[in-house]
Amino acid sequence: LRETTPALFVCGAGDKPAEQRELTAFFDTFGSDPKALMQLAAFAVDTAQPALAQRAHELAREQGFPLAAFELARVKAALAAQDYRSARQLAETGLSRSQIGTGYHASLLDGLRAVALFGLGDASIARDTLGTFLNGARLRPADALPLAKQLQVLDFPGEARRILDRACTLDPLNQAALTELIRLDARSGHRAALLENLPKFLRLEKPSRRVLEAVLPRLDQPADAPLREHVRAALVRSSALPAPSERF
């Protein structure tokens, strides 16, 4: 929706009066458009604005739109703002709503709730919740990266790795999830997993140059020589352009 773009850019510019004017105009013009409201909710997540995500949810409810995606956006925006208590409450409220059901959206709410619990320091309950989420086989690789990133920010790299590993198991061809998994293993020195997954990473059409450079120092044992040469060859072939996953 090209017409919504000016409002979204102004919202991120730090000009509060202009932001409010643009938002008012946005709501007046697009308040009955479910796609535009969802775009606004996604923007609220990207810019860590829980109040904006809440407003999009309220408008969607007033218009009688399906609320599942807006429930998710409210929780994600609260997590992005590091308001873990609100994120937990919103996730639990969403899980209790009949329209959410027991499918993908309910499963993802449980995963988001697990992140909120980690943020609140309830690590034991959080690990149980995360385990239930991962065992449900409803994880989408597109959701794995943001969840893993949140857990790395909270200094739970092991749990972040569980999410990425599960995503790669469910979708072995997903380059973004595999790239982040290799990056995390190289950073944490998880050597056995790195040696297991690196050949798959090297078979990607465009493995991330930055990740290849991070991996190379980890291949410091005599038995690593063949794999080390493959990494060096991949570096020679790679272009200077970063892979899409470099932004994570």
Salt bridges, closest charged atoms under 4 A:
GLU19 OE1 - LYS16 NZ 3.67
GLU58 OE1 - ARG55 NH1 3.65
GLU71 OE2 - HIS57 NE2 3.40
GLU71 OE1 - ARG74 NH2 2.96
GLU71 OE2 - ARG97 NE 2.68
GLU92 OE2 - ARG88 NE 3.03
GLU92 OE2 - ARG113 NE 2.99
ASP110 OD1 - ARG113 NH1 3.94
ASP122 OD2 - ARG88 NH1 3.51
GLU159 OE2 - ARG127 NE 2.76
GLU180 OE1 - ARG183 NE 2.96
ASP185 OD1 - ARG161 NE 2.68
ASP185 OD1 - HIS190 ND1 3.50
GLU213 OE2 - ARG209 NE 3.33
ASP224 OD1 - ARG191 NH2 2.78
GLU229 OE2 - ARG232 NH1 2.87
GLU246 OE1 - ARG210 NE 3.46
